[in-house]
């Protein structure tokens, strides 16, 4: 490995002070002298599966039916809602309507459910089910008609559920969207489609608002670790987690390896901080937390992000990514020259109506209030920065408000944060009161020690202990 020279600018990106890497203006062409040759990802077959739909009358558990889905009750045991459930167009659904319905409905979008073949519907998280019902809002949720990272399945199932709601309950005055993680990607796409279903406002939580850029983050994380550790492990071998990753960690000194980070490990930490959202409160602690779990290594070690059968091969790419040239190895080569270059499989990354992983372009026409934890590495905070750039480019910045939550876990929100997001969105939609938020693109704002304090519930639980108490 040899000597390292560290310092200077981190990864360059689109015009913004804290944007993640890639698409840097004036970047040299791929394959130039000194760079690693571009590896084209192998094409893989598309396929569907035989899905089993769990009975929506009962909560799903791997062991069998769980609790029955029945109306909520008040303190005296009296029902305060009525419930509907069933299967429609290959997806299970649940609907709950308060007896004193105010005429509005929220569609809950669930997150990634892995590659299993059982489809199941569940209630909104963060006690939002009771929050909705007790405040007069109906809600509806779908299992989607497929698992894996199948955004189209989520989008179409939600649109069909909205039409079913109109038939079975009545046309709502306002239709809202709220949901988590992959469900944020579903929300982002729903807002930009015109298939006869209109939305009035959206509240994505920890959402994949940068669409395919999430997969680029997974690729960058692993290739940076490999390159800085002096280990060539791409394509990802079968023994990656058991044999290769421990060697990477030993070379970098990253958790759970004992002792401090090596010089290369410090460079790795700083670059991962940059591509996950830039300097921000709790960034070192978040890095240690996720690196200690080896989570982002595991994402690529199996089926990358659940796209097996959904896309014709990997969608990730770093062909045009601009890496630092001031980090040099003992032979004088730079990180930009040394890192592996990987292209997506043929047509896997295509855009437009036929995209396997649909675009989110920022072409919105209703209010969006988004929240995200600062230290998330499953769906990094940088997703909010990509989304902000897209919305800004479309000229719709007045329709987007974003909030940071001071935690490092994926979707680690409190019920208070989730309900505040929803009610602030409703006030924006119905009364025209734009809610408070904070810039995700101003590096000085994001790096402030108190960033996110005004939106974070004071609690010393989970990863919130990584963050200094707010004033």
MOKAJO-V50407 format. One record per residue. N is the residue number from 1. RES is the residue in one small letter. PHI is phi as a letter, one per 20 degrees, with the letter a starting at -180 (none if undefined). Layout:
N:RES:PHI
N:RES:PHI
This chain:
1:x:none
2:x:n
3:x:f
4:x:c
5:x:d
6:x:d
7:x:p
8:x:n
9:x:f
10:x:e
11:x:f
12:x:e
13:x:b
14:x:g
15:x:f
16:x:a
17:x:f
18:x:c
19:x:f
20:x:f
21:x:f
22:x:o
23:x:l
24:x:f
25:x:f
26:x:m
27:x:f
28:x:g
29:x:f
30:x:f
31:x:n
32:x:f
33:x:g
34:x:n
35:x:f
36:x:f
37:x:f
38:x:f
39:x:e
40:x:e
41:x:f
42:x:f
43:x:f
44:x:c
45:x:f
46:x:e
47:x:a
48:x:d
49:x:c
50:x:e
51:x:e
52:x:d
53:x:d
54:x:f
55:x:f
56:x:f
57:x:f
58:x:c
59:x:f
60:x:e
61:x:c
62:x:g
63:x:e
64:x:q
65:x:g
66:x:d
67:x:f
68:x:f
69:x:e
70:x:c
71:x:g
72:x:f
73:x:c
74:x:e
75:x:f
76:x:e
77:x:n
78:x:e
79:x:f
80:x:d
81:x:b
82:x:c
83:x:c
84:x:c
85:x:b
86:x:r
87:x:c
88:x:b
89:x:l
90:x:m
91:x:c
92:x:f
93:x:b
94:x:c
95:x:c
96:x:c
97:x:c
98:x:f
99:x:f
100:x:d
101:x:g
102:x:e
103:x:n
104:x:d
105:x:c
106:x:d
107:x:e
108:x:e
109:x:d
110:x:f
111:x:e
112:x:f
113:x:d
114:x:m
115:x:d
116:x:f
117:x:d
118:x:e
119:x:e
120:x:b
121:x:d
122:x:c
123:x:f
124:x:g
125:x:e
126:x:m
127:x:m
128:x:f
129:x:g
130:x:f
131:x:g
132:x:f
133:x:f
134:x:f
135:x:d
136:x:n
137:x:e
138:x:f
139:x:c
140:x:b
141:x:b
142:x:c
143:x:f
144:x:m
145:x:e
146:x:b
147:x:e
148:x:m
149:x:e
150:x:d
151:x:f
152:x:f
153:x:f
154:x:f
155:x:f
156:x:f
157:x:f
158:x:f
159:x:f
160:x:f
161:x:f
162:x:f
163:x:f
164:x:f
165:x:g
166:x:g
167:x:f
168:x:e
169:x:d
170:x:p
171:x:f
172:x:f
173:x:f
174:x:c
175:x:d
176:x:d
177:x:c
178:x:b
179:x:r
180:x:c
181:x:l
182:x:g
183:x:f
184:x:f
185:x:f
186:x:g
187:x:f
188:x:g
189:x:f
190:x:g
191:x:f
192:x:d
193:x:e
194:x:c
195:x:c
196:x:n
197:x:c
198:x:d
199:x:d
200:x:d
201:x:a
202:x:b
203:x:c
204:x:f
205:x:c
206:x:l
207:x:e
208:x:e
209:x:e
210:x:d
211:x:l
212:x:f
213:x:f
214:x:f
215:x:f
216:x:f
217:x:f
218:x:g
219:x:f
220:x:g
221:x:g
222:x:f
223:x:f
224:x:f
225:x:f
226:x:f
227:x:f
228:x:f
229:x:e
230:x:m
231:x:c
232:x:e
233:x:c
234:x:c
235:x:g
236:x:f
237:x:f
238:x:f
239:x:e
240:x:g
241:x:f
242:x:e
243:x:d
244:x:e
245:x:g
246:x:g
247:x:f
248:x:f
249:x:f
250:x:f
251:x:f
252:x:e
253:x:m
254:x:e
255:x:g
256:x:e
257:x:g
258:x:f
259:x:n
260:x:f
261:x:f
262:x:f
263:x:f
264:x:f
265:x:f
266:x:f
267:x:f
268:x:g
269:x:g
270:x:f
271:x:f
272:x:f
273:x:g
274:x:f
275:x:f
276:x:e
277:x:q
278:x:n
279:x:g
280:x:a
281:x:g
282:x:m
283:x:f
284:x:f
285:x:f
286:x:f
287:x:g
288:x:f
289:x:f
290:x:f
291:x:f
292:x:f
293:x:e
294:x:l
295:x:f
296:x:f
297:x:f
298:x:f
299:x:f
300:x:e
301:x:f
302:x:d
303:x:e
304:x:f
305:x:m
306:x:m
307:x:e
308:x:g
309:x:n
310:x:e
311:x:c
312:x:e
313:x:p
314:x:g
315:x:d
316:x:f
317:x:b
318:x:c
319:x:g
320:x:d
321:x:f
322:x:e
323:x:e
324:x:f
325:x:d
326:x:e
327:x:e
328:x:d
329:x:e
330:x:f
331:x:e
332:x:n
333:x:f
334:x:e
335:x:g
336:x:f
337:x:e
338:x:e
339:x:f
340:x:f
341:x:d
342:x:c
343:x:d
344:x:f
345:x:f
346:x:g
347:x:m
348:x:f
349:x:e
350:x:f
351:x:d
352:x:n
353:x:f
354:x:e
355:x:f
356:x:f
357:x:d
358:x:f
359:x:f
360:x:d
361:x:d
362:x:n
363:x:e
364:x:d
365:x:c
366:x:c
367:x:f
368:x:c
369:x:d
370:x:d
371:x:c
372:x:b
373:x:f
374:x:f
375:x:d
376:x:f
377:x:d
378:x:f
379:x:c
380:x:f
381:x:g
382:x:g
383:x:g
384:x:f
385:x:f
386:x:f
387:x:f
388:x:g
389:x:f
390:x:f
391:x:f
392:x:f
393:x:f
394:x:e
395:x:m
396:x:d
397:x:f
398:x:f
399:x:d
400:x:c
401:x:c
402:x:c
403:x:c
404:x:d
405:x:d
406:x:e
407:x:b
408:x:d
409:x:f
410:x:f
411:x:m
412:x:e
413:x:d
414:x:e
415:x:g
416:x:f
417:x:f
418:x:f
419:x:f
420:x:f
421:x:g
422:x:f
423:x:f
424:x:f
425:x:f
426:x:g
427:x:f
428:x:f
429:x:f
430:x:e
431:x:d
432:x:m
433:x:e
434:x:f
435:x:f
436:x:f
437:x:b
438:x:b
439:x:g
440:x:d
441:x:d
442:x:e
443:x:f
444:x:f
445:x:f
446:x:f
447:x:e
448:x:g
449:x:g
450:x:d
451:x:g
452:x:n
453:x:g
454:x:f
455:x:d
456:x:d
457:x:f
458:x:f
459:x:a
460:x:e
461:x:c
462:x:l
463:x:e
464:x:f
465:x:f
466:x:f
467:x:d
468:x:f
469:x:g
470:x:f
471:x:f
